[in-house]
């Protein structure tokens, strides 16, 4: 059974960089699209972006200038870096596997999510 | 960006009743690249429907999806106690991928 698990600091200071890792077990990371999605308190889900196993990326323009998603196939994990964070970046962050469907991706497996709070 | 608007915000129903949830897109969603997810408190979303009307693996047949273009519907034919949750629609045909704001189905 495929499982995803996010890890990283739960508290980040304003202006610093948020860094999260998603460990994938039960399947190889060397295929599919690997996504990050977040959900601010009381708000809708927000897609941040994905990295394809080939290394290509697709980011939400709302984050392009400060986001990097990377893949480490040797560790079967992928990562999110979001720079210059503010309180508006406080959210539950989810990683998810995207299965190709035509021109899009279905988010079939999700991590449990991790709350990241931006505060001094 | 395609904006998805869901209605109603909250649906109060009793077990056994039928639930009808709506998702309207600001632009046509190409080739029915429309999905529905269920989210329970403290849990990650779970894929229910993709391609507007296809059920994901393991999803009971009381869940059905329909629609095309800009108007989509999720129907739960007979609500079970485990179905009370928040439901989100999502379009995955254009970037950025976007989600609706959710419909909460609560016990009346």
Interface residues (C-beta under 8 A of the other chain):
Chain A: X43 X44 X45 X46 X47 X58 X60 X61 X62 X94 X96 X101 X102 X103 X104 X105 X106 X107 X108 X110 X111 X112 X113
Chain B: X1 X30 X31 X33 X35 X37 X43 X44 X45 X46 X47 X50 X51 X56 X88 X90 X92 X93 X95 X96 X97 X98 X99 X100 X101 X102
